[in-house]
């Protein structure tokens, strides 16, 4: 295109500068993202985790910060599932990540590949390993934890004499249970050797057996400050303690190995003192309620007994009056008895009269079988005499037959019965031998003989 000519005497138009290139927001952010990802690449970044959140999708979002700056981070679900640690606020970590831009918001962020503990994070790692080991050994099991005495008479405090927690616990115990006996078993709660001192104090309390339970406590602090309560030596002393132990270490968000091994865990030392003592105002209120109920029950019982006494008094009469009343009742019964007997006699007399009239009518009418009965009565004696005669004749014939069969009758004709000495009847001469003794029974008498000769003829 040629330049415009405005004619003679008119100045020519100045040259036109080329128009600047215009980027869209998306193109600009995408270009910056590519530049950062290509030039920086995969790096390790150290910082403290804050605003840590897990989305329903499984992705983790948090901020990594230090004293001078902070940056948003995202850990996708596929990476989070294989992570060896659990992220939480306050953890000092080192992350391997790719710096990038989140195009939708134009925000700079780190796309996390992996996370490892750093600085205090090493303590968290030691804490996690010891916790996992003791939990697998059953030191945290609920079934081994003992119940606390409801109304303790003596309690021991395992803490430092200079700890602010000691003052808080003593104040709470003095307010809630003024009569409670408190014994302090001093021990360092921070620094080298603190765990051994705490364990020794617990064993001393068990050996002395002066209290019914122990409170192991100290105020809040950092993980390093509370580390004595994560040492295996203290955990073993708590586990082996015969006395029930309440752990009140740090603030509500602080957790230590001592908390898990102890029989009960309180979020703060003051809460531990509250946990082991009954609420005195509540107990007094409850006692007053029970007292009022007892008074009402006694009054009700006395009223019931008074009513019963009144009823018994109304039933109580003089013996003479009772005898007179019973005499009147006896007369009434006698009169009722006389009336009943008269009524029964009259009823029986009426029935007897009716029966008598029916009997007279029956006797006046001849019996239908009277003639046959008379004939039978006359024939019965004749039949009886005839029957007796027949039986007598038969009996005589049987007697004669019996006489014929009687062996004694044979003896009367001169025969004898020969028997051996054992009483066996001899029927054949061959049953005898010379010299054998025999007995001979005659019609009248018995004779013994000896066989001199046997003829078997």
LUMLOZA-912049 format. One record per residue (C-alpha): chain; x, y, z. Coordinates in nm, 3 decimals, m for minus. Each point is the difference from the previous one (the first is absolute). Example, Ala and Ser with C-alpha at 12.3 -4.5 7.8 and 13.67 -1.06 7.14 Angstrom:
2
<mol->A px->1.230 py->m0.450 pz->0.780> $
<mol->A px->0.137 py->0.344 pz->m0.066> $
// end
This chain:
457
<mol->A px->0.000 py->0.000 pz->0.000> $
<mol->A px->0.150 py->0.336 pz->m0.096> $
<mol->A px->0.028 py->0.294 pz->0.226> $
<mol->A px->m0.275 py->0.263 pz->m0.034> $
<mol->A px->0.089 py->0.319 pz->m0.188> $
<mol->A px->m0.164 py->0.311 pz->0.139> $
<mol->A px->0.103 py->0.227 pz->m0.292> $
<mol->A px->0.251 py->0.278 pz->m0.039> $
<mol->A px->0.087 py->0.196 pz->0.308> $
<mol->A px->m0.132 py->m0.268 pz->0.236> $
<mol->A px->0.239 py->m0.205 pz->0.209> $
<mol->A px->0.014 py->m0.373 pz->m0.062> $
<mol->A px->m0.146 py->m0.245 pz->0.267> $
<mol->A px->0.251 py->m0.150 pz->0.247> $
<mol->A px->0.078 py->m0.375 pz->m0.032> $
<mol->A px->m0.243 py->m0.232 pz->0.195> $
<mol->A px->0.159 py->m0.224 pz->0.278> $
<mol->A px->m0.087 py->m0.372 pz->m0.010> $
<mol->A px->m0.283 py->m0.101 pz->0.243> $
<mol->A px->0.121 py->m0.185 pz->0.326> $
<mol->A px->m0.078 py->m0.372 pz->0.034> $
<mol->A px->m0.299 py->m0.061 pz->0.238> $
<mol->A px->m0.008 py->m0.322 pz->0.209> $
<mol->A px->m0.306 py->m0.160 pz->0.151> $
<mol->A px->0.012 py->m0.072 pz->0.372> $
<mol->A px->0.000 py->m0.373 pz->m0.060> $
<mol->A px->0.281 py->0.025 pz->m0.251> $
<mol->A px->0.208 py->0.216 pz->0.230> $
<mol->A px->m0.048 py->m0.224 pz->0.303> $
<mol->A px->0.071 py->m0.308 pz->m0.209> $
<mol->A px->0.320 py->0.155 pz->m0.134> $
<mol->A px->0.117 py->0.087 pz->0.351> $
<mol->A px->m0.084 py->m0.355 pz->0.118> $
<mol->A px->0.202 py->m0.156 pz->m0.282> $
<mol->A px->0.291 py->0.233 pz->0.067> $
<mol->A px->0.005 py->m0.085 pz->0.373> $
<mol->A px->m0.035 py->m0.376 pz->m0.053> $
<mol->A px->0.277 py->m0.005 pz->m0.265> $
<mol->A px->0.249 py->0.227 pz->0.171> $
<mol->A px->m0.044 py->m0.111 pz->0.365> $
<mol->A px->m0.108 py->m0.363 pz->m0.036> $
<mol->A px->m0.016 py->m0.249 pz->0.288> $
<mol->A px->0.141 py->0.151 pz->0.324> $
<mol->A px->0.006 py->m0.068 pz->0.375> $
<mol->A px->m0.166 py->0.266 pz->0.217> $
<mol->A px->0.004 py->0.017 pz->0.382> $
<mol->A px->m0.266 py->0.165 pz->0.214> $
<mol->A px->m0.279 py->m0.035 pz->0.257> $
<mol->A px->m0.339 py->m0.145 pz->m0.087> $
<mol->A px->m0.303 py->0.221 pz->0.070> $
<mol->A px->m0.368 py->0.005 pz->m0.104> $
<mol->A px->0.020 py->m0.371 pz->m0.077> $
<mol->A px->m0.326 py->m0.139 pz->m0.144> $
<mol->A px->m0.103 py->m0.323 pz->m0.168> $
<mol->A px->m0.263 py->0.039 pz->m0.272> $
<mol->A px->m0.280 py->m0.257 pz->m0.053> $
<mol->A px->0.177 py->m0.097 pz->m0.322> $
<mol->A px->0.300 py->m0.120 pz->0.203> $
<mol->A px->0.234 py->0.286 pz->m0.101> $
<mol->A px->0.187 py->0.193 pz->0.272> $
<mol->A px->0.030 py->0.380 pz->m0.002> $
<mol->A px->0.226 py->0.193 pz->0.237> $
<mol->A px->0.231 py->0.299 pz->0.027> $
<mol->A px->0.377 py->m0.035 pz->0.041> $
<mol->A px->0.155 py->0.298 pz->0.174> $
<mol->A px->0.310 py->0.128 pz->0.171> $
<mol->A px->0.090 py->0.330 pz->0.163> $
<mol->A px->0.011 py->0.188 pz->m0.330> $
<mol->A px->m0.260 py->m0.144 pz->m0.236> $
<mol->A px->m0.267 py->m0.259 pz->m0.063> $
<mol->A px->m0.124 py->m0.199 pz->m0.295> $
<mol->A px->m0.309 py->m0.205 pz->m0.071> $
<mol->A px->0.052 py->m0.376 pz->m0.050> $
<mol->A px->m0.206 py->m0.284 pz->m0.142> $
<mol->A px->0.061 py->m0.372 pz->0.060> $
<mol->A px->m0.214 py->m0.213 pz->m0.229> $
<mol->A px->m0.172 py->m0.314 pz->0.126> $
<mol->A px->0.225 py->m0.239 pz->m0.194> $
<mol->A px->0.306 py->0.147 pz->0.178> $
<mol->A px->m0.169 py->0.034 pz->0.338> $
<mol->A px->m0.095 py->m0.370 pz->0.012> $
<mol->A px->0.364 py->m0.111 pz->0.003> $
<mol->A px->0.117 py->0.271 pz->0.240> $
<mol->A px->0.168 py->m0.143 pz->0.312> $
<mol->A px->m0.105 py->0.285 pz->0.233> $
<mol->A px->m0.329 py->0.167 pz->0.083> $
<mol->A px->0.002 py->0.371 pz->m0.067> $
<mol->A px->m0.121 py->0.242 pz->0.264> $
<mol->A px->0.046 py->0.363 pz->0.091> $
<mol->A px->0.331 py->0.092 pz->0.161> $
<mol->A px->0.206 py->m0.274 pz->m0.159> $
<mol->A px->0.342 py->0.102 pz->m0.132> $
<mol->A px->0.043 py->m0.179 pz->m0.329> $
<mol->A px->0.207 py->m0.012 pz->m0.316> $
<mol->A px->m0.200 py->m0.046 pz->m0.319> $
<mol->A px->0.111 py->m0.101 pz->m0.346> $
<mol->A px->m0.219 py->0.194 pz->m0.237> $
<mol->A px->m0.037 py->0.166 pz->m0.341> $
<mol->A px->m0.066 py->0.378 pz->0.020> $
<mol->A px->m0.294 py->0.083 pz->m0.223> $
<mol->A px->m0.302 py->0.228 pz->m0.048> $
<mol->A px->m0.364 py->m0.090 pz->0.062> $
<mol->A px->m0.145 py->0.147 pz->m0.319> $
<mol->A px->m0.359 py->0.027 pz->0.124> $
<mol->A px->0.102 py->0.244 pz->0.276> $
<mol->A px->0.332 py->0.123 pz->m0.123> $
<mol->A px->0.163 py->m0.114 pz->0.323> $
<mol->A px->0.355 py->m0.121 pz->0.041> $
<mol->A px->0.012 py->m0.341 pz->0.173> $
<mol->A px->0.213 py->m0.308 pz->0.056> $
<mol->A px->m0.112 py->m0.329 pz->m0.150> $
<mol->A px->0.127 py->m0.241 pz->0.270> $
<mol->A px->0.162 py->m0.328 pz->m0.100> $
<mol->A px->0.108 py->m0.125 pz->0.347> $
<mol->A px->0.039 py->0.123 pz->0.358> $
<mol->A px->0.252 py->m0.077 pz->0.270> $
<mol->A px->0.043 py->0.126 pz->0.354> $
<mol->A px->0.262 py->0.264 pz->0.070> $
<mol->A px->0.128 py->0.163 pz->0.317> $
<mol->A px->m0.273 py->m0.064 pz->0.259> $
<mol->A px->m0.149 py->m0.235 pz->m0.252> $
<mol->A px->0.260 py->m0.256 pz->0.106> $
<mol->A px->m0.153 py->0.009 pz->0.345> $
<mol->A px->m0.341 py->m0.059 pz->m0.152> $
<mol->A px->0.141 py->m0.298 pz->m0.186> $
<mol->A px->0.148 py->m0.144 pz->0.322> $
<mol->A px->m0.332 py->0.062 pz->0.172> $
<mol->A px->m0.191 py->m0.180 pz->m0.276> $
<mol->A px->0.234 py->m0.301 pz->0.002> $
<mol->A px->m0.016 py->m0.040 pz->0.380> $
<mol->A px->m0.377 py->0.044 pz->0.001> $
<mol->A px->m0.041 py->m0.267 pz->m0.268> $
<mol->A px->0.232 py->m0.239 pz->0.186> $
<mol->A px->m0.172 py->0.038 pz->0.339> $
<mol->A px->m0.345 py->m0.021 pz->m0.153> $
<mol->A px->0.092 py->m0.328 pz->m0.168> $
<mol->A px->0.129 py->m0.128 pz->0.337> $
<mol->A px->m0.341 py->0.071 pz->0.160> $
<mol->A px->0.113 py->0.280 pz->0.232> $
<mol->A px->m0.286 py->0.223 pz->m0.117> $
<mol->A px->m0.271 py->m0.270 pz->0.020> $
<mol->A px->m0.320 py->0.119 pz->0.164> $
<mol->A px->m0.054 py->m0.329 pz->0.185> $
<mol->A px->0.320 py->0.045 pz->0.203> $
<mol->A px->m0.089 py->0.349 pz->0.119> $
<mol->A px->m0.133 py->0.017 pz->0.356> $
<mol->A px->m0.290 py->0.204 pz->0.126> $
<mol->A px->0.076 py->0.294 pz->0.228> $
<mol->A px->m0.122 py->0.002 pz->0.362> $
<mol->A px->m0.317 py->0.205 pz->0.022> $
<mol->A px->0.080 py->0.164 pz->0.335> $
<mol->A px->0.379 py->m0.011 pz->0.050> $
<mol->A px->0.137 py->0.089 pz->0.342> $
<mol->A px->0.361 py->0.059 pz->m0.109> $
<mol->A px->0.148 py->0.092 pz->m0.338> $
<mol->A px->0.358 py->0.037 pz->m0.119> $
<mol->A px->0.133 py->0.265 pz->m0.240> $
<mol->A px->0.301 py->m0.086 pz->m0.215> $
<mol->A px->0.128 py->0.333 pz->m0.129> $
<mol->A px->0.252 py->0.274 pz->0.066> $
<mol->A px->m0.027 py->0.214 pz->0.313> $
<mol->A px->0.059 py->0.306 pz->m0.221> $
<mol->A px->m0.258 py->m0.095 pz->m0.264> $
<mol->A px->m0.294 py->0.235 pz->m0.042> $
<mol->A px->m0.214 py->m0.311 pz->m0.047> $
<mol->A px->0.063 py->m0.094 pz->0.365> $
<mol->A px->m0.162 py->0.322 pz->0.121> $
<mol->A px->m0.299 py->m0.050 pz->m0.233> $
<mol->A px->m0.053 py->m0.360 pz->0.113> $
<mol->A px->0.030 py->0.085 pz->0.372> $
<mol->A px->m0.243 py->0.290 pz->m0.039> $
<mol->A px->m0.255 py->m0.220 pz->m0.178> $
<mol->A px->0.035 py->m0.282 pz->0.254> $
<mol->A px->m0.032 py->0.243 pz->0.290> $
<mol->A px->m0.320 py->0.142 pz->m0.145> $
<mol->A px->m0.164 py->m0.328 pz->m0.097> $
<mol->A px->0.123 py->m0.229 pz->0.280> $
<mol->A px->0.135 py->0.198 pz->0.297> $
<mol->A px->0.050 py->m0.313 pz->0.210> $
<mol->A px->0.202 py->m0.187 pz->m0.263> $
<mol->A px->0.354 py->m0.091 pz->0.101> $
<mol->A px->0.252 py->0.101 pz->m0.269> $
<mol->A px->0.361 py->m0.126 pz->m0.020> $
<mol->A px->0.243 py->0.146 pz->m0.253> $
<mol->A px->0.264 py->m0.229 pz->m0.149> $
<mol->A px->0.237 py->0.254 pz->m0.159> $
<mol->A px->0.170 py->m0.059 pz->m0.332> $
<mol->A px->0.132 py->0.208 pz->m0.287> $
<mol->A px->m0.250 py->0.033 pz->m0.284> $
<mol->A px->0.232 py->0.131 pz->m0.269> $
<mol->A px->0.356 py->m0.047 pz->m0.115> $
<mol->A px->0.252 py->m0.285 pz->0.011> $
<mol->A px->m0.076 py->m0.268 pz->0.259> $
<mol->A px->m0.355 py->0.128 pz->0.060> $
<mol->A px->m0.160 py->m0.325 pz->m0.119> $
<mol->A px->0.216 py->m0.205 pz->0.238> $
<mol->A px->m0.092 py->0.227 pz->0.294> $
<mol->A px->m0.369 py->m0.026 pz->m0.083> $
<mol->A px->0.025 py->m0.380 pz->m0.022> $
<mol->A px->0.189 py->m0.015 pz->0.332> $
<mol->A px->m0.266 py->0.213 pz->0.173> $
<mol->A px->m0.275 py->m0.229 pz->m0.129> $
<mol->A px->0.182 py->m0.306 pz->0.134> $
<mol->A px->0.059 py->0.176 pz->0.333> $
<mol->A px->m0.372 py->0.073 pz->0.033> $
<mol->A px->m0.082 py->m0.363 pz->m0.074> $
<mol->A px->0.254 py->m0.124 pz->0.253> $
<mol->A px->m0.124 py->0.229 pz->0.279> $
<mol->A px->m0.369 py->m0.072 pz->m0.072> $
<mol->A px->m0.106 py->0.326 pz->0.165> $
<mol->A px->m0.258 py->0.103 pz->m0.260> $
<mol->A px->m0.280 py->m0.159 pz->m0.199> $
<mol->A px->0.091 py->0.145 pz->m0.341> $
<mol->A px->0.256 py->0.223 pz->m0.173> $
<mol->A px->m0.021 py->0.306 pz->m0.224> $
<mol->A px->0.293 py->0.048 pz->m0.237> $
<mol->A px->m0.020 py->0.357 pz->m0.123> $
<mol->A px->0.169 py->0.309 pz->m0.139> $
<mol->A px->m0.109 py->0.308 pz->m0.194> $
<mol->A px->0.003 py->0.055 pz->m0.372> $
<mol->A px->0.304 py->0.043 pz->m0.222> $
<mol->A px->0.158 py->m0.095 pz->m0.326> $
<mol->A px->0.065 py->m0.354 pz->m0.108> $
<mol->A px->0.356 py->0.030 pz->0.126> $
<mol->A px->m0.124 py->0.129 pz->0.337> $
<mol->A px->m0.238 py->m0.296 pz->0.040> $
<mol->A px->0.238 py->m0.260 pz->m0.134> $
<mol->A px->0.076 py->m0.151 pz->0.344> $
<mol->A px->m0.357 py->m0.135 pz->0.000> $
<mol->A px->0.069 py->m0.185 pz->m0.327> $
<mol->A px->0.302 py->m0.194 pz->0.128> $
<mol->A px->m0.022 py->m0.384 pz->0.031> $
<mol->A px->0.129 py->0.012 pz->0.359> $
<mol->A px->m0.299 py->0.203 pz->0.119> $
<mol->A px->m0.240 py->m0.209 pz->m0.209> $
<mol->A px->0.125 py->m0.321 pz->0.166> $
<mol->A px->m0.034 py->0.150 pz->0.350> $
<mol->A px->m0.360 py->0.103 pz->m0.075> $
<mol->A px->m0.076 py->m0.343 pz->m0.148> $
<mol->A px->0.144 py->m0.187 pz->0.302> $
<mol->A px->m0.160 py->0.225 pz->0.261> $
<mol->A px->m0.231 py->m0.170 pz->0.247> $
<mol->A px->m0.165 py->0.333 pz->0.078> $
<mol->A px->m0.243 py->0.138 pz->m0.261> $
<mol->A px->0.157 py->0.293 pz->m0.188> $
<mol->A px->m0.165 py->0.305 pz->m0.155> $
<mol->A px->0.206 py->0.187 pz->m0.260> $
<mol->A px->m0.055 py->0.375 pz->m0.019> $
<mol->A px->0.279 py->0.124 pz->m0.224> $
<mol->A px->m0.005 py->0.315 pz->m0.211> $
<mol->A px->m0.303 py->0.155 pz->m0.160> $
<mol->A px->m0.307 py->m0.164 pz->m0.149> $
<mol->A px->0.160 py->m0.043 pz->m0.343> $
<mol->A px->0.319 py->m0.155 pz->0.139> $
<mol->A px->0.033 py->m0.377 pz->0.005> $
<mol->A px->0.286 py->m0.198 pz->0.151> $
<mol->A px->0.087 py->m0.367 pz->0.042> $
<mol->A px->m0.075 py->0.042 pz->0.370> $
<mol->A px->m0.358 py->0.096 pz->m0.090> $
<mol->A px->m0.052 py->m0.323 pz->m0.193> $
<mol->A px->0.153 py->m0.233 pz->0.261> $
<mol->A px->m0.167 py->0.163 pz->0.302> $
<mol->A px->m0.331 py->m0.130 pz->0.135> $
<mol->A px->m0.166 py->0.335 pz->m0.080> $
<mol->A px->0.100 py->0.307 pz->m0.197> $
<mol->A px->m0.099 py->0.357 pz->0.088> $
<mol->A px->0.047 py->0.285 pz->m0.250> $
<mol->A px->0.167 py->0.227 pz->0.261> $
<mol->A px->0.137 py->m0.032 pz->0.356> $
<mol->A px->m0.304 py->0.186 pz->0.133> $
<mol->A px->m0.226 py->m0.241 pz->m0.185> $
<mol->A px->0.189 py->m0.290 pz->0.158> $
<mol->A px->m0.072 py->0.139 pz->0.347> $
<mol->A px->m0.363 py->0.041 pz->m0.097> $
<mol->A px->m0.014 py->m0.356 pz->m0.138> $
<mol->A px->0.114 py->m0.174 pz->0.320> $
<mol->A px->m0.208 py->0.198 pz->0.249> $
<mol->A px->m0.376 py->0.010 pz->0.036> $
<mol->A px->m0.175 py->0.331 pz->m0.051> $
<mol->A px->m0.049 py->0.118 pz->0.358> $
<mol->A px->m0.288 py->0.243 pz->m0.069> $
<mol->A px->m0.171 py->m0.266 pz->m0.211> $
<mol->A px->0.048 py->m0.257 pz->0.275> $
<mol->A px->m0.137 py->0.237 pz->0.262> $
<mol->A px->m0.298 py->0.071 pz->m0.223> $
<mol->A px->m0.052 py->m0.370 pz->m0.054> $
<mol->A px->0.033 py->m0.063 pz->0.372> $
<mol->A px->m0.259 py->0.265 pz->0.072> $
<mol->A px->m0.237 py->m0.161 pz->m0.251> $
<mol->A px->0.050 py->m0.341 pz->0.158> $
<mol->A px->m0.057 py->0.152 pz->0.343> $
<mol->A px->m0.328 py->0.158 pz->m0.114> $
<mol->A px->m0.109 py->m0.331 pz->m0.153> $
<mol->A px->0.090 py->m0.179 pz->0.322> $
<mol->A px->m0.200 py->0.244 pz->0.208> $
<mol->A px->m0.300 py->m0.036 pz->m0.234> $
<mol->A px->0.030 py->m0.378 pz->0.011> $
<mol->A px->0.014 py->0.003 pz->0.381> $
<mol->A px->m0.298 py->0.232 pz->0.020> $
<mol->A px->m0.194 py->m0.219 pz->m0.241> $
<mol->A px->0.093 py->m0.310 pz->0.198> $
<mol->A px->m0.102 py->0.161 pz->0.328> $
<mol->A px->m0.332 py->0.108 pz->m0.153> $
<mol->A px->m0.070 py->m0.352 pz->m0.127> $
<mol->A px->0.083 py->m0.150 pz->0.340> $
<mol->A px->m0.219 py->0.258 pz->0.173> $
<mol->A px->m0.292 py->m0.096 pz->m0.224> $
<mol->A px->0.062 py->m0.366 pz->0.073> $
<mol->A px->0.004 py->0.068 pz->0.374> $
<mol->A px->m0.329 py->0.190 pz->m0.032> $
<mol->A px->m0.153 py->m0.294 pz->m0.185> $
<mol->A px->0.122 py->m0.245 pz->0.262> $
<mol->A px->m0.130 py->0.228 pz->0.276> $
<mol->A px->m0.344 py->m0.002 pz->m0.158> $
<mol->A px->0.009 py->m0.379 pz->m0.012> $
<mol->A px->0.118 py->m0.026 pz->0.361> $
<mol->A px->m0.301 py->m0.053 pz->0.241> $
<mol->A px->m0.040 py->m0.088 pz->0.371> $
<mol->A px->m0.004 py->m0.379 pz->0.073> $
<mol->A px->m0.345 py->0.027 pz->0.165> $
<mol->A px->m0.138 py->0.171 pz->m0.309> $
<mol->A px->0.158 py->m0.265 pz->m0.221> $
<mol->A px->m0.152 py->m0.280 pz->0.216> $
<mol->A px->m0.340 py->0.168 pz->m0.014> $
<mol->A px->0.029 py->0.037 pz->m0.378> $
<mol->A px->0.103 py->m0.362 pz->m0.042> $
<mol->A px->m0.285 py->m0.110 pz->0.233> $
<mol->A px->m0.247 py->0.185 pz->m0.221> $
<mol->A px->0.151 py->m0.161 pz->m0.308> $
<mol->A px->m0.034 py->m0.341 pz->0.171> $
<mol->A px->m0.369 py->0.063 pz->0.075> $
<mol->A px->m0.058 py->0.104 pz->m0.360> $
<mol->A px->0.170 py->m0.317 pz->m0.120> $
<mol->A px->m0.205 py->m0.215 pz->0.241> $
<mol->A px->m0.321 py->0.152 pz->m0.125> $
<mol->A px->0.107 py->m0.054 pz->m0.360> $
<mol->A px->0.090 py->m0.362 pz->0.085> $
<mol->A px->m0.342 py->m0.062 pz->0.162> $
<mol->A px->m0.176 py->0.146 pz->m0.301> $
<mol->A px->0.209 py->m0.208 pz->m0.236> $
<mol->A px->m0.068 py->m0.322 pz->0.197> $
<mol->A px->m0.371 py->0.070 pz->0.009> $
<mol->A px->m0.002 py->0.065 pz->m0.370> $
<mol->A px->0.189 py->m0.322 pz->m0.067> $
<mol->A px->m0.229 py->m0.205 pz->0.231> $
<mol->A px->m0.307 py->0.140 pz->m0.169> $
<mol->A px->0.148 py->m0.076 pz->m0.342> $
<mol->A px->0.093 py->m0.360 pz->0.100> $
<mol->A px->m0.345 py->m0.056 pz->0.156> $
<mol->A px->m0.167 py->0.111 pz->m0.322> $
<mol->A px->0.217 py->m0.235 pz->m0.203> $
<mol->A px->m0.067 py->m0.291 pz->0.244> $
<mol->A px->m0.377 py->0.056 pz->m0.019> $
<mol->A px->0.011 py->m0.012 pz->m0.378> $
<mol->A px->0.208 py->m0.318 pz->0.006> $
<mol->A px->m0.241 py->m0.159 pz->0.250> $
<mol->A px->m0.296 py->0.074 pz->m0.219> $
<mol->A px->0.171 py->m0.147 pz->m0.304> $
<mol->A px->0.094 py->m0.314 pz->0.198> $
<mol->A px->m0.359 py->m0.055 pz->0.116> $
<mol->A px->m0.120 py->0.023 pz->m0.355> $
<mol->A px->0.261 py->m0.247 pz->m0.116> $
<mol->A px->m0.084 py->m0.250 pz->0.281> $
<mol->A px->m0.368 py->0.000 pz->m0.089> $
<mol->A px->0.072 py->m0.119 pz->m0.352> $
<mol->A px->0.085 py->m0.381 pz->m0.029> $
<mol->A px->0.342 py->m0.075 pz->m0.134> $
<mol->A px->0.002 py->m0.128 pz->m0.363> $
<mol->A px->0.213 py->m0.308 pz->0.082> $
<mol->A px->m0.156 py->m0.088 pz->0.333> $
<mol->A px->m0.151 py->m0.333 pz->m0.119> $
<mol->A px->0.321 py->m0.109 pz->m0.170> $
<mol->A px->0.187 py->0.095 pz->0.314> $
<mol->A px->m0.230 py->m0.210 pz->0.219> $
<mol->A px->0.038 py->m0.299 pz->m0.233> $
<mol->A px->0.376 py->0.038 pz->0.004> $
<mol->A px->m0.001 py->0.025 pz->0.378> $
<mol->A px->m0.188 py->m0.332 pz->0.035> $
<mol->A px->0.210 py->m0.177 pz->m0.264> $
<mol->A px->0.333 py->0.115 pz->0.143> $
<mol->A px->0.000 py->m0.227 pz->0.312> $
<mol->A px->m0.091 py->m0.307 pz->m0.206> $
<mol->A px->0.272 py->0.067 pz->m0.250> $
<mol->A px->0.245 py->0.056 pz->0.281> $
<mol->A px->m0.078 py->m0.331 pz->0.170> $
<mol->A px->0.023 py->m0.187 pz->m0.329> $
<mol->A px->0.332 py->0.159 pz->m0.079> $
<mol->A px->0.140 py->m0.089 pz->0.342> $
<mol->A px->m0.108 py->m0.362 pz->m0.041> $
<mol->A px->0.172 py->m0.021 pz->m0.336> $
<mol->A px->0.324 py->0.141 pz->0.140> $
<mol->A px->m0.007 py->m0.244 pz->0.295> $
<mol->A px->m0.038 py->m0.303 pz->m0.232> $
<mol->A px->0.287 py->0.122 pz->m0.218> $
<mol->A px->0.217 py->0.061 pz->0.306> $
<mol->A px->m0.058 py->m0.355 pz->0.128> $
<mol->A px->0.096 py->m0.147 pz->m0.341> $
<mol->A px->0.321 py->0.207 pz->m0.001> $
<mol->A px->0.080 py->m0.120 pz->0.354> $
<mol->A px->m0.035 py->m0.361 pz->m0.104> $
<mol->A px->0.227 py->0.054 pz->m0.301> $
<mol->A px->0.253 py->0.171 pz->0.220> $
<mol->A px->m0.009 py->m0.291 pz->0.248> $
<mol->A px->0.074 py->m0.243 pz->m0.283> $
<mol->A px->0.298 py->0.204 pz->m0.105> $
<mol->A px->0.139 py->0.040 pz->0.352> $
<mol->A px->0.324 py->m0.209 pz->0.036> $
<mol->A px->m0.087 py->m0.065 pz->0.361> $
<mol->A px->m0.293 py->m0.208 pz->m0.116> $
<mol->A px->0.244 py->m0.236 pz->m0.178> $
<mol->A px->0.197 py->m0.037 pz->0.323> $
<mol->A px->m0.313 py->m0.116 pz->0.173> $
<mol->A px->0.004 py->m0.297 pz->m0.233> $
<mol->A px->0.343 py->m0.114 pz->0.125> $
<mol->A px->0.232 py->0.192 pz->m0.226> $
<mol->A px->0.297 py->0.212 pz->0.113> $
<mol->A px->0.190 py->0.301 pz->m0.145> $
<mol->A px->0.378 py->m0.055 pz->m0.022> $
<mol->A px->0.225 py->0.312 pz->0.007> $
<mol->A px->0.375 py->0.047 pz->0.011> $
<mol->A px->0.166 py->0.188 pz->0.281> $
<mol->A px->m0.026 py->0.330 pz->m0.196> $
<mol->A px->m0.380 py->m0.044 pz->m0.027> $
<mol->A px->m0.009 py->m0.104 pz->m0.368> $
<mol->A px->m0.277 py->m0.254 pz->m0.071> $
<mol->A px->0.136 py->m0.331 pz->m0.137> $
<mol->A px->m0.198 py->m0.122 pz->m0.299> $
<mol->A px->0.245 py->m0.258 pz->m0.146> $
<mol->A px->0.206 py->m0.264 pz->0.183> $
<mol->A px->0.291 py->0.080 pz->m0.225> $
<mol->A px->0.027 py->0.336 pz->0.177> $
<mol->A px->0.114 py->m0.191 pz->0.313> $
<mol->A px->0.304 py->m0.202 pz->0.090> $
<mol->A px->0.078 py->m0.236 pz->0.290> $
<mol->A px->0.094 py->0.193 pz->0.313> $
<mol->A px->m0.210 py->0.310 pz->m0.087> $
<mol->A px->m0.215 py->0.137 pz->0.283> $
<mol->A px->m0.360 py->0.067 pz->m0.086> $
<mol->A px->m0.309 py->0.124 pz->0.178> $
<mol->A px->m0.340 py->m0.178 pz->m0.036> $
<mol->A px->m0.323 py->0.186 pz->0.066> $
<mol->A px->m0.307 py->m0.214 pz->0.089> $
<mol->A px->m0.364 py->0.085 pz->0.048> $
<mol->A px->0.085 py->0.045 pz->0.363> $
<mol->A px->0.365 py->0.073 pz->0.087> $
<mol->A px->0.346 py->0.008 pz->m0.158> $
<mol->A px->0.287 py->m0.259 pz->0.012> $
<mol->A px->0.368 py->0.022 pz->m0.105> $
<mol->A px->0.168 py->m0.294 pz->m0.177> $
<mol->A px->0.321 py->m0.096 pz->m0.174> $
<mol->A px->m0.006 py->m0.163 pz->m0.343> $
<mol->A px->0.168 py->m0.344 pz->0.009> $
<mol->A px->m0.094 py->m0.121 pz->m0.348> $
<mol->A px->m0.126 py->0.157 pz->m0.320> $
<mol->A px->m0.197 py->m0.201 pz->m0.258> $
<mol->A px->m0.031 py->0.200 pz->m0.321> $
<mol->A px->m0.251 py->m0.272 pz->m0.132> $
// end
